Amino acid sequence: MEVLRTVAEARARSEAWRCEGLSVGLVPTMGALHEGHLSLVRRAREECDRTVVSIFVNPLQFAPGEDSRARVAGLDEVLEGECRPGHFEGVATVVLKLFNAVRPRRAYFGQKDGQQARLVGRLARDLDTGVEVVVCATVREPDGLALSSRNAYLRGPERAAARCLVRALTAANARWLGGERDAAALARAMREVLAAEPLASVDYAAVVDEQSFRGPGRLAVVAVRIGRTRLIDNHPLGEPLPV
């Protein structure tokens, strides 16, 4: 393993690899690495000759600033974009900087952050970066909770309460498999499950299109605060949910 600490070092190393005819994969992270991140690394290593894992805590994702920013209109205005103004501009800006520094052939993102992954995919296409954005399946705990660095903030009964997210997705999936296609009815099924959890405060629960993240569609999405910890999850309805 080689540690590259500057943009110049990353650019030089990646350019040398490409001159050798080697393909480069990129796994962007903000640290707090867990098995979900490692699954992306393994996928990148399977499909690329060299893999770069970036660790950068992006201040643009958490606070407004005066920096010039990249924006993907539409996807940054709904759900996560609406709940977290400016968040996706920060994501798009820093991911574009990473693409320019590493110039990967492929970049790997997890389905748990599905809206972010779609936004980055559109950014890559619209700006002709030549980067293929690969979206990998969500990695879950044995009880179904999606792996996230935020899970470490769950304390005591909050950890058990957090399972309400996957229970809500399971309820919507069962309704879908039973023939229900009305997005509002499916969303109500999720909200009923979430409302039964006293520690849960719901930001949104909806069934949306997988590309636009506007309804209707077949992607069930939820964002819930358990205590002070905000968690998100999603599931394409009609597909097995490993819980």
C-alpha positions as CSV (number, residue, x, y, z in Angstrom):
1,M,0.0,0.0,0.0
2,E,1.2,3.5,-0.9
3,V,0.0,6.7,0.9
4,L,-0.4,9.7,-1.4
5,R,-0.9,13.0,0.6
6,T,-1.3,15.6,-2.1
7,V,-3.2,16.1,-5.3
8,A,0.1,16.4,-7.2
9,E,1.2,13.0,-5.9
10,A,-2.1,11.3,-6.7
11,R,-2.1,12.8,-10.2
12,A,1.5,11.7,-10.9
13,R,1.0,8.2,-9.7
14,S,-2.3,7.7,-11.6
15,E,-0.7,9.1,-14.8
16,A,2.2,6.7,-14.4
17,W,-0.2,3.8,-14.1
18,R,-2.2,4.9,-17.2
19,C,1.1,5.2,-19.2
20,E,1.7,1.5,-18.3
21,G,-1.8,0.7,-19.6
22,L,-3.2,0.0,-16.2
23,S,-6.8,0.8,-15.3
24,V,-7.5,2.8,-12.1
25,G,-10.5,2.5,-9.8
26,L,-11.5,5.1,-7.2
27,V,-13.3,4.5,-3.9
28,P,-14.1,8.0,-2.4
29,T,-14.6,7.9,1.4
30,M,-14.6,10.3,4.3
31,G,-12.9,7.9,6.6
32,A,-14.5,5.9,9.5
33,L,-14.0,2.9,7.2
34,H,-16.2,-0.2,7.7
35,E,-17.1,-3.3,5.9
36,G,-19.3,-1.4,3.4
37,H,-16.3,0.6,2.3
38,L,-14.2,-2.5,2.1
39,S,-16.8,-4.2,-0.1
40,L,-16.3,-1.3,-2.6
41,V,-12.5,-1.7,-2.4
42,R,-12.8,-5.4,-3.2
43,R,-15.1,-4.8,-6.1
44,A,-12.6,-2.1,-7.4
45,R,-9.7,-4.5,-7.1
46,E,-11.6,-7.2,-9.0
47,E,-12.3,-4.9,-11.9
48,C,-9.3,-2.5,-12.0
49,D,-5.6,-3.0,-12.1
50,R,-5.0,-0.3,-9.4
51,T,-7.3,1.0,-6.7
52,V,-7.2,4.4,-5.1
53,V,-9.1,4.9,-1.8
54,S,-9.5,8.6,-0.9
55,I,-10.0,9.7,2.7
56,F,-11.1,13.3,2.9
57,V,-13.6,14.8,5.3
58,N,-15.4,17.3,3.0
59,P,-16.3,20.5,4.7
60,L,-18.5,21.5,1.7
61,Q,-20.9,18.7,2.6
62,F,-21.5,20.2,6.1
63,A,-21.4,23.9,6.0
64,P,-22.0,26.8,3.5
65,G,-19.0,28.6,2.0
66,E,-17.8,30.8,-0.7
67,D,-16.1,28.2,-2.8
68,S,-17.0,27.7,-6.5
69,R,-19.2,24.6,-6.6
70,A,-20.5,22.0,-9.1
71,R,-24.2,21.4,-9.1
72,V,-26.5,18.7,-10.6
73,A,-29.9,20.4,-10.9
74,G,-32.9,18.4,-10.0
75,L,-31.4,15.6,-7.9
76,D,-30.1,18.1,-5.4
77,E,-33.5,19.6,-4.8
78,V,-35.5,16.6,-3.5
79,L,-35.3,14.3,-0.5
80,E,-31.7,14.4,0.7
81,G,-31.1,17.6,-1.2
82,E,-34.2,19.3,0.4
83,C,-33.3,18.1,3.9
84,R,-29.7,19.0,3.6
85,P,-29.3,22.2,1.5
86,G,-25.9,22.5,-0.1
87,H,-24.9,19.0,0.7
88,F,-25.0,17.6,-2.8
89,E,-23.2,20.7,-4.2
90,G,-20.4,19.8,-1.8
91,V,-20.4,16.2,-2.9
92,A,-20.4,17.1,-6.6
93,T,-17.6,19.6,-6.2
94,V,-15.2,17.3,-4.3
95,V,-16.0,14.2,-6.3
96,L,-15.2,16.2,-9.5
97,K,-11.9,17.3,-7.9
98,L,-11.1,13.7,-7.1
99,F,-11.9,12.6,-10.7
100,N,-9.6,15.3,-12.0
101,A,-6.8,14.3,-9.6
102,V,-7.0,10.5,-10.1
103,R,-8.6,10.3,-13.5
104,P,-10.0,6.8,-12.8
105,R,-11.7,4.5,-15.3
106,R,-14.3,3.6,-12.7
107,A,-15.5,5.0,-9.3
108,Y,-17.4,3.0,-6.8
109,F,-20.3,4.0,-4.6
110,G,-22.7,2.2,-2.3
111,Q,-26.5,1.8,-3.0
112,K,-27.2,2.9,0.6
113,D,-26.4,6.5,-0.5
114,G,-28.4,5.9,-3.6
115,Q,-29.3,9.5,-4.4
116,Q,-25.7,10.5,-4.1
117,A,-24.6,7.7,-6.4
118,R,-27.1,8.7,-9.0
119,L,-26.1,12.4,-8.7
120,V,-22.4,11.5,-9.2
121,G,-23.3,9.3,-12.2
122,R,-25.1,12.1,-13.9
123,L,-22.2,14.5,-13.1
124,A,-19.8,12.0,-14.7
125,R,-21.9,11.7,-17.8
126,D,-22.9,15.4,-18.2
127,L,-19.3,16.6,-18.0
128,D,-17.9,13.8,-20.2
129,T,-15.4,12.7,-17.5
130,G,-15.0,9.3,-19.0
131,V,-15.5,7.8,-15.5
132,E,-17.9,4.9,-15.2
133,V,-19.8,5.2,-11.9
134,V,-20.4,1.7,-10.4
135,V,-23.1,1.4,-7.7
136,C,-22.6,-1.6,-5.4
137,A,-25.2,-3.4,-3.2
138,T,-25.8,-2.1,0.3
139,V,-23.9,-4.1,3.0
140,R,-26.0,-4.9,6.0
141,E,-25.6,-6.0,9.6
142,P,-27.0,-9.5,10.4
143,D,-30.2,-7.9,11.6
144,G,-30.6,-5.9,8.4
145,L,-29.4,-2.5,9.5
146,A,-27.4,-0.9,6.7
147,L,-23.7,-0.4,7.5
148,S,-22.9,3.3,8.1
149,S,-20.2,5.2,10.0
150,R,-23.1,6.9,11.8
151,N,-24.2,3.6,13.4
152,A,-21.4,4.1,15.9
153,Y,-23.3,7.1,17.4
154,L,-26.3,4.8,18.3
155,R,-26.4,4.3,22.1
156,G,-28.3,1.7,24.2
157,P,-31.9,1.2,22.9
158,E,-31.2,3.4,19.9
159,R,-29.4,0.5,18.1
160,A,-32.5,-1.7,18.3
161,A,-34.7,1.2,17.4
162,A,-32.7,1.8,14.2
163,R,-34.0,-1.5,12.8
164,C,-37.3,0.4,12.1
165,L,-35.7,1.6,8.8
166,V,-35.3,-1.9,7.4
167,R,-38.6,-3.0,8.9
168,A,-40.3,-0.1,7.0
169,L,-38.6,-1.2,3.8
170,T,-39.6,-4.8,4.4
171,A,-43.2,-3.7,4.8
172,A,-43.3,-1.8,1.6
173,N,-41.6,-4.7,-0.2
174,A,-44.2,-7.1,1.1
175,R,-47.0,-4.8,-0.2
176,W,-45.3,-4.6,-3.6
177,L,-44.9,-8.3,-3.9
178,G,-48.6,-8.6,-3.0
179,G,-49.5,-6.5,-6.0
180,E,-49.7,-2.9,-4.5
181,R,-48.3,-0.3,-6.9
182,D,-49.7,2.9,-5.5
183,A,-46.7,4.9,-4.2
184,A,-48.8,6.7,-1.6
185,A,-50.1,3.5,-0.2
186,L,-46.6,2.0,-0.1
187,A,-45.3,5.1,1.6
188,R,-48.1,4.9,4.2
189,A,-47.0,1.3,5.0
190,M,-43.5,2.5,5.7
191,R,-44.7,5.4,7.8
192,E,-46.9,3.2,9.9
193,V,-43.9,1.0,10.8
194,L,-41.8,4.1,11.6
195,A,-44.5,5.7,13.7
196,A,-44.6,2.6,15.9
197,E,-41.0,3.3,17.0
198,P,-41.0,6.0,19.8
199,L,-37.3,6.9,19.2
200,A,-37.8,7.6,15.5
201,S,-38.4,11.0,13.9
202,V,-39.1,10.7,10.2
203,D,-37.6,13.1,7.7
204,Y,-39.1,11.3,4.7
205,A,-40.5,7.9,3.6
206,A,-41.4,7.7,-0.1
207,V,-41.4,5.5,-3.2
208,V,-39.7,7.2,-6.1
209,D,-38.2,6.7,-9.5
210,E,-34.7,5.2,-9.3
211,Q,-33.1,7.8,-11.6
212,S,-34.9,11.1,-10.8
213,F,-35.7,10.4,-7.1
214,R,-39.1,11.8,-7.7
215,G,-42.3,9.8,-7.6
216,P,-43.7,7.5,-8.6
217,G,-41.3,4.5,-9.1
218,R,-40.2,1.4,-7.3
219,L,-37.4,2.6,-5.0
220,A,-38.4,2.8,-1.4
221,V,-36.4,5.5,0.5
222,V,-36.4,6.5,4.1
223,A,-34.5,9.0,6.3
224,V,-35.0,8.8,10.0
225,R,-33.5,10.3,13.1
226,I,-32.9,7.9,15.9
227,G,-32.2,10.2,18.9
228,R,-29.6,12.6,17.4
229,T,-28.4,10.2,14.7
230,R,-29.7,10.6,11.2
231,L,-29.9,7.4,9.1
232,I,-30.9,6.7,5.5
233,D,-31.7,3.5,3.6
234,N,-33.4,2.4,0.5
235,H,-34.5,-0.7,-1.4
236,P,-35.7,-1.5,-5.0
237,L,-39.1,-2.9,-4.4
238,G,-39.7,-6.4,-5.7
239,E,-36.1,-7.5,-5.1
240,P,-35.1,-9.8,-2.1
241,L,-34.3,-7.8,1.0
242,P,-31.6,-9.7,3.0
243,V,-32.7,-9.4,6.6
